[in-house]
Amino acid sequence: MKYPDIAFEPLFTWVNRPRILFSPGVRREIGFEMAQLGGKRAAVFTDKGLVNAGVAEMVLAEIEKSDLELAGVFDEILQDARIEVINAGAAFYRRVNADCLIAVGGGSVMDTAKAANILIGSGDEDFQPLADQAGLWENATPLKPHIAFPTTAGTGCEVTSAMVVLDTKARAKLSVTHPYCNSDLAMLDPELTVRLPPKVTAFTGVDALTHAIESIVSTGAEPIADALALHAIRLIFKYLPVAVHEPENIDARGSMMLASTMAAMAFGNTMTGAVHALAHALGAIYGIPHGLANAIMLPHVMEYNLIDERLDRFRMIADAMGIEVGNMEAKAASEEAVVGVKGLLATIGLTETLKDFGVPTDRDELQPLVELAAADGQIGYNPRYVEEEDIVSLYLQAH
């Protein structure tokens, strides 16, 4: 496909702080790498599922072989980074006299560790007032040494300067940013993802795909992010079906980890859009896992966003999927991107709709969900303006 003339804002910024190490088995370097960061006594943040599956032990075993001292393991993390768990994690870190932290897990674990590190750095005991501020940039300083081992290929939390935390009392997901909250070092070890169940592999992979697609069509889109996001799409369409159906394929697992990280580097600079806004609300109120909520909403929001100003960007997306769109009109090529997403979802077995999770169709019953989505910070980056009635329509289409 001939590269189209793509417009972007003449002034943009690009930020990407963490150093990244990638290799199957790279966890074996944990002792050396943490020593370079100045850490000597580590608190490991993970969850019980990863402990029971033996995944956390893959990292803990390497800590035990090194000169790094294990202060303790905090494995109380649940789905979504919950404020009460963040508070407990920071208290645990202080109680065991740790001087550095290691996150071993998916998005919930990594976001919990990021938030706990902010709390540790501030000296506070409750993350709620910090979460309410949303942006924690003024007078921000570097935090405790922090290494992240993602165990899913989806969220990319290891490289983003934001986290999504769940306020269980308000039943709302809050986006919080801090310039130093992400890991100092992201260690991408695809061997840690081999035991991930096929279903979770599938919907976390679509989370990464959603990051890439929304980054490209975002109102904040820019060329560095485009390059990363487009290649992430290429990798996802080639390797996600393989990772789902051949879980021990290390090449596929590794390519998905790289795609996830690249997509996160992209959206961390451009933001996302209405898919994420609607998915955040679904997660907060109905407990739908974030990646699965994205998978349900993605094709519907893509169709909604097929406006003239973004057709060339959707054409690029379709091309990255491997679809021959070179001779097509812009609208037809853009529609092929939606077809491509639907085909991928079918291939990897993601057939759920909102009906499967008890989401209502009654307009009044939908109102709390609609209000939460409309107030989400990501919706402002959607390429097409979204009214409340548009949100209702999108939820009904996904039912």
Number of C-alpha atoms within 10 A of each C-alpha: 12 9 10 10 8 12 13 12 10 6 6 12 8 13 12 14 16 19 12 16 14 15 12 16 15 16 24 17 14 22 19 14 17 23 14 11 15 12 20 19 20 25 26 27 26 27 22 14 15 20 16 10 11 14 21 25 14 17 21 18 12 16 20 12 12 15 15 19 16 19 20 18 21 19 18 15 24 15 16 25 27 23 21 15 20 28 20 18 27 26 18 19 24 13 11 15 14 20 17 23 29 23 29 30 26 26 26 24 28 31 29 28 35 31 32 29 27 26 22 20 15 14 10 14 14 17 22 17 9 17 22 13 12 17 14 18 11 8 5 14 14 13 20 21 21 27 29 29 27 28 26 26 32 31 29 28 28 32 26 28 23 23 26 23 24 24 19 15 7 9 15 21 26 21 19 20 22 21 19 23 30 30 30 22 22 23 26 27 22 29 21 26 25 21 16 20 11 18 14 17 27 27 27 28 31 32 26 29 32 31 32 32 26 29 31 31 29 25 20 22 25 24 16 14 23 23 15 21 32 26 18 30 28 18 21 29 20 16 21 28 21 18 27 24 14 15 19 17 16 18 15 23 28 24 20 31 29 22 30 34 27 25 34 31 28 33 28 22 21 26 24 30 29 32 26 28 25 28 24 30 26 27 23 23 17 16 15 18 19 25 25 25 26 29 28 25 23 27 21 19 26 22 15 15 21 20 15 11 14 21 20 23 25 27 28 25 28 26 23 21 23 15 17 14 19 15 10 12 12 18 16 14 25 28 17 22 26 20 15 17 21 18 12 18 19 10 15 21 15 17 13 15 19 20 12 9 13 10 19 15 16 10 13 10 11 16 14 13 25 23 14 19 25 21 13 21 17 20 22 20 21 23 23 20 11 16 11 13 11 15 22 17 15 19 24 19 15 17 18
